[in-house]
Amino acid sequence: MWAILMTNIFWNVASFVIALGILVIVHEFGHFTVARYFGVKIEKVSIGLGRSIFKKIGKDGTEYTLSIIPLGGYVQMLDSRVHKLKPKNYHVAFDKKTLWKRAMIVAAGPALNFVFAIFAYWLVFLVGIPAVKPIIGSVEPVSIAADAGLKSGMEIIAISDKRTEDWESVNVELISHVGNERVALTVRSMNEIDLKERKILDLSSWNFGAGEKSVMESLGFVPYMPKVLVTLLSVSKGGAGDKAGLRVGDTLLSINGLSIHHNWNRVVRMIELHPNQTLSLTIERDGEILKLALIPDGKKNNQGEIVGFAGIVPKIAEWPESHRFEQRYSAIQSILKSIEKTKQVFSLTIGILKKLIIGDIGLDNLSGPISIAQSAGVTAAYGFVYFLSFLALMSINLFVINLLPFPMLDGGHLLFLSIEAVIRRPLSENTQKIGHYIGGAIIFSLTIIAILNDLNRL
């Protein structure tokens, strides 16, 4: 159990470091390339922060460094405000370049993150990514979805007239409507695909927050899922199931003499209700009926209650062919799809940011490095295209965040340059220093809130 936990943590951290490393390299390469183009001397390029663990000096004297803390990076340019320079070297100093050139250098980092997102999504659509149609599985009788007339088996083909090919698109569009009064869904029945209906969700009483299971569940419906079988797909080594003698391929028939009736939820419920207690299992293995004794491990759930845990995972039935498709396009079509996808995620990010600022969404919805690491680990485990899609998403977020007008971020530097353009002179170093302190305090506070949110979700 402990070994599995440590393996998962290592995998998540490693995936996070790789993802962040790629995004930082892309970002800093933007600054580096444009600075070089405008003739600025680069003193140092660092991937990571803190003490250097590897460095190399280029032919032009630039120091390339890999640092020990993989949480950022920077490009250090020659600057007369930092270095004592002779007038003959002013032409290669960053601060001596014209204002528009300095602005281009600062903006190049976030801009390349945006371009990288388009490129990453282009690769995703070119290689192809498996997807399922957004078909509703079930609807809660008393819910916003039920009041709107949504029913099991309906496919959501558009939200606010924006096409929704898969559940990710549905999720993105619904989140973008948090705080709105209503939203229109275009749906069709799987039996009558030519007959489209328009359903209006009344969101005036919708209260979606970080504690909700999902956007869809908070509205009262869940996606269609294939039937969960009672045959085991995996048994965690060293877990309660392994100790009881369960094996991959075993089919569970009854627990404590009660028939399971091919219902995995009953299995889960029985195990959860009996932590550290002996359960009598009847299973079928290779046509033979066996009896085993299972003692579920006691483990705390999100509510702090001790529940049983067996470390077993069931097989899931195949998705019906009518529900599956592959998002795969030609090189030209992939360009158009990647631009459309980048625009969609960018609009969602801006919308959420706006709602955070005006208070429509609480700060408890912020996610920090722990949540990001978990997402990196999950997508990396699913495969290359899923991880690439995650990189694109994070690159767009990095683009938006870096352009916020906070000193310490690229957006803060651009703000100072904009003020300089208006008043015809640079802000004093003391004013800039105060701005950096304020910006640093805001960023630090938001980071702490995000980390605390992550810990509460564990």
C-alpha positions, 0 to 999 in steps of 0.5 A: 500500500505504502509502495503504491502511494509512493510510486503514484507520488513519484509519477505525479511529481516527475510528470509535473517537473517534465511538464513545467520544464517544457513550458518554462523552456518554451517561455524563456526561449521566447524572451531569449530569441527576441532579445538576441534578435534585437542585439541584447547581450544574454548573460545567463539562461536558467531552467529552474531556480536556486543552486546550479547543478549543471552549467555550460558557457557558450561561445558568446559568453552566455551561461546556460544553467540547469538549477535545482528547483524545477519551478521556473526559470529566467533569462538574465540580460545585460542591463545598465541598472544592474551592471556598471557599463561603459558607454560603448556597451550601451547598445547591447543593454536591455534598458538602453533599447527603444521602448517598443523593442523592450516591450517585444522582448518582454511579451515574447515569452507569453506569446510563444506559450500561446503559439506552443499551445496551438502547435500542441493541439495541432499535434493532438488532432493530427495524431488523433485522440479517442473521444466519446459523444456527450450522451447523458447517462441519467438525470436526477428527478429533482434537478436543474437538468430535469426541470429543463427536460433533459433525459437519459440517452440525449446527446448534447450537440451544442451549448449556446450554439457552440458545437460540443463534440465531446464531454470536455467541450461540454464541461468547458462551455458549462463552466464558462456559464457559472454566474449566468442566469440561464444557458441553452442546450441543443440536444437530440435523441440517439433514436432520432438523430435528425430531430434536434431540441432546444433545452434551457437550463435555469441557472439562477439557483445553480451553486457550483463550487469547489466542493461539487463532484462535477459540473454535470452532477451539480446540474443533476445529470451524469455522462453515460458510462459503460457497465462496470463488471464484477470481474477484477481488472487489477489487484493491488500488490500487498492490498487487502484483496491480494492478501485474501487471495484474489486474482485478476480475472476473478468474478465476484458472486456474493459477499457474506452470503448476499448475492451481488447480482452483477452490481459493482456498487454493492461490492464497493458499499459492502467493503466500505461498510466493513473496515478491518472486519472479515467478509466472506467472498464467493468467487468464480475462477476458471469455472471453479467456485471458491470461498475467500476471507477478505479483511478490508483495510481501514482508510479515511475518506474525504469526510474523515470517516474510516471506510473499508478499502480492498485495492481491487479494480473492476473491468468495465464493459466496452463503449458501444461503437455508436458512442465512440469516435476519434478526433483525427484530422488532416494537417490543414484541418488540424490547424483550424481545429487547434486554433479553435480549441486554443481560442475556446480554452483561452476564452474560458480562462479569461472568463473564469479569471473575470468571475474570480475578480468580481466574486462570481467564483470563490477563491476556493476554486483556485488550484495549485501545484498539487492539483496540477501535479496530479493532473500531469500524472493522470494525463501522462499515464493515459498516453502521449496525446493526453499529456500533450493536450494537458501541456497545451491547456497549461501553456494557455494558462501560463500565457494568461497568468503571465500577462496579468499586470502584476510586477514580477510577471511579464504583464507587470513589466509591460505595465511599467513600459506602458506608463513609461510611454505615457509619462515619457520617462521610466518609473523610478527604481524605488517605485518599481521596487515597491510595485514588485513588493506589492505584486510579490505579496499578491502572488504569494498570497494566491499561491498559499490559498491555492495550495491550501485548496489542494490540501483540502481536496486530498 
